[in-house]
Amino acid sequence: MAEPTVIVVGNEKGGAGKSTLAIHIATGLLHAGKRVAIIDLDLRQRSLAKFFANRAAWTAGNGCFLPMPFEADLGDGKALAKADEAEQTQRFEAAFAASKEQADVILIDTPGGDTLLSRTAHGLADQIVTPMNDSFVDFDLLGTVDPVTLELLKPSIYSESVWEARKHRAITQGRTATIDWIVVTNRLAVAEARNRRRLEERMEKLARRVGFRMGPGLRDRVIYRELFPFGLTVADLSNEVRPVAVSLAHVAARQELRNLMQALGLDGGAINSPLDAAA
């Protein structure tokens, strides 16, 4: 049996949209027919785990079926966050081993900070997906710029963390073992064109320097938040699953998700609905 692909959604800054991205990648994979396991390492907030708990409750309450991931039991997240490193490592390793037995893809959502479990997960990744908002506030976690000229000076703390993860993987699995790192600009909103152009130029320079590629993210759309309480995404909408009115904006959101999946090298073709034609 082939080893599952491990996708880690990571960024040490909170508010960049990691959980939103993880939710959509997971449902996109499920609709593509993949066996997906999720591990939510944001032990206090647990947004990814809550989303799929909502999904189970909504489908049961509405008498319909939607694909669900496997979720290994980490126990009480808040208690685990306070546990010592040995216990945290043991519980994570057990969850990861159980996930490997059940899945084609293991998707790990990480917290907005530097933690032992987040570093461990990054070291296991085949692919790291890093969302960032289109601002220099988020860019600062990836690279440092000169405050006068805005020229790129050096990689910053999270880039160094990914470098350490790549080095660990090469040591433990051999030099040919690589981590595909993709940075996606998330929650795009109307922004001043000059500022966005400056940011994109620095991103391109940093990408060449530290070895990531750039991809499309998800815009700041109401539908992404509107469907969360139901445990649904735009990938789930159909004639049978339709808790909100469908509009052209939802069709555009589904295309965004297809573009994201394809940029990650995943199957985005399954994210289709007859509602697209009807909207």
N, C-alpha and C positions, 0 to 999 in steps of 0.2 A: 504494500500500500504506500502510495506516495506521501511524502511529508506535506502537511498543510502549509499554505502560504500565510505568513504572519504580517498583518498590516497594523502599524501603530499610528494613531492620530495624536500628534504631539506638538506642543508649543508651551513654553514655561510661563507664558502670560495668560491670565484669565481674560475672558470676554472676547476671544478671537473667533469663537464659533466651533470649537473642537467637537463638542457633543452633537451639535446640529449636523456637522459633516459626518461624524461616525454613524449617526442614525440613518442618514440618507445612503451612505455607502453600504451599510448592512442590508437595508431593504432592497436596494438595487441588486445586490448579490443574491438575495433570497429569491427575487423574481427571475433572476437568471438561472435558477435551479441549483445554486450552490448550497452545500451544507455549511452553515455559518455558525461559529461559536463566538460569543462576545465575552469580554472580560472588562469590567468597569473599574478602573483604578482610581477614579475620583471618589475616594472612599466616603467623603462627607456629603457631596451633592448627589452622586449616583444618577445623573440625568439619563444616561443610556439605559441603565437597568430599569428606571422608572418608566421610560418610554415603552419598553417591551412589556412591562407589567400592565400598563394602560392598554396596550394592544390586545393582550390576552383577555382582559376584562371586557373590552369593547366588542371583540369578535364573539365572545360567549354570550354577551347580552343581546347581540343582534343576529345570532344564529347564522353566522357566515364563517368562512375559513380564509385565513391568510397565513402564509408561511412564517414560521417562527424560528429564531436561532436557538442553539443550545447555550445555556448559561451555567457554568460551573459555580458551585456555591462557595463564596468567599466568607460567608458568615456576616455578622454585624459589621458594617463598614466603619462606623465611628469607633467601635471597640478595636478593630484591626488597626486603624490609624494611630491608636495610642499604644499598640503592642510593641514589643521589642523587635529588633531587626530579624532575629532568628525566626520568630513566629511569623512575621510578615512574609519572609522568604519561603518558609515551609508551606504556608497557605497558598501563596501565589504559584509555587512550583506544582502543588497538587492540582490546582485549578487548570494550569497550563497543560499538565499531563492528561487530565480528563478531557480537555478540549481537543487535544491532538487525536484522541480516539474517535471523536464524533464529527470532525469538520474537515472540509476542503480549505476553508479560510478561517483563520482566527483573527478577529478584529479587537484591538485593545484601545480603549479610550483612556487618556492619561490626564492628570490634574494640571491646573495652571500653576505649577511650581516644580522645584527640583526635589524629588523624593526618591528613596531607595527603590521602590517598586517601579517607578517611571524609568529610572536608569536601567533597571534589569530588563524591562520590556523593550526598551530601545535596542539593547544589545542582542535581542532575539529577532529583531525585525528583518523581514525581507524588503519591506517598503515602509517608509516613514512619510506620512502626509501631514504637512504643516500649514494650517490656515493662518492668514494674517489679514487684518483690515488694511485698507489702502491709506496708511498714514505713517509718518516717520516715528510715531509713538510705538507702533508694532515693529517697524523695521529695526528699531534700536536693539531688540532682542537678537536679531540676526547679524547686524553689522553696525559698526560705529562710524559716524560721519564727522567731518570737520565742521564745527559750529559756524565758521565764517564762510567757507566755500561750499559746504555740503558734499565735498569729495569723500569717497569711501576711504577710511583709514585702515580698518582691520575687521575680521570677524568678531562677533560678540558672543555672549555666554551660551546661547542655545546652539549656535553653530559649532562651538567647541564641544558641547555635549554630544552632538551627532558625530563629530570627528572621533570622540572617544568610543562611541558605540561601534563605529566602523572598524576602529582599531581592535576592539575586543572581539568582534566577529571574525576578523582576519586571523587573529591569534588562535581562537578556539575552533574555527571551521576551515582554516586554510586561506591562503592569499586570494584564491579565486572567488571566495564568498564575498559578495558585495551587498550593499544596502542601497536600494533605489530611493532617493530622497526627492520628493516633489513638494514645492511650495505653491499654494493656491491663494489667490487674493479673494478673500471672503467678504460677504456683506457689503458689496460694492454699492455705493450711493452716488448721488450727483456730487461731484467734487470739482474743485477748481482745476482746470486743465493743466496749468503750468505745474502745480504741485504734483499731480499724478504723473506727469511726464518726468519730473525730477526723480520721483520715487522709482519709476520703472527703469530709468537709466542706472540707478544705484543697484537695483535688484539684478539687472543683467550682469553688471560687473561682479557682484558678489556671487552670483550663480556660477560664473566661470572660475572664480577663485576657490570656492569651497565645495563645488560639485553637486549642486542641486539643479533640477529643472523646474520650469515654471508652468503652471496649468491654470485652467479656469476654475473659479469657485462658484459659490451660490450668492446671488444678490440678496439684499435685505428686503425680503418679500413677506407680506402678512401671512400668506398661505403656509409658510414653513412653521410659523408659530401657531397658527389657527388649528392645524391638524395634530399638534403635539398631544393635547389632552386625550385624544382618541387613540394614540399610539399608531398614527397613520402618517404616511408621506404621500407626495404626489405620485409616487410609483404604485401606490395601492388603489388609486381612484379608478372606479369602473362603474358600470351600470348598477352593480350590486352594492358597491362600497362608495357611497356618495353622501357623506354627512354634511357637506357644505355645497352651495351652488357652484357649478363649474363655470369658469370664464376663460377668456383668451389668455389671461395672466397665468392661469394654471397650466395651460398648454406650454407657455414659454418656460415656466418653472420646470416642467418635465424635460424639456429640451436641455435646460441647464444641467439637470442631473445626468442626462445621457452624455453630454459633453464632458462632464467631470469623470464619469466612469470610463469613458474612452481614453481620456488623458492619463488615467491611472493604469491603462492597459487591461481594464476589466470589461466584461460584456455589458454594454449599455443598450443593446438592441431589444432586450426584453422589457424595457420600460416604455410600453406602449399602451394605449387605451382607445376603445372606440369613442370615448368622450372627446378625444382630440378633434375628431372630425365634426362632432356635434357642437363644440363650443363656438 
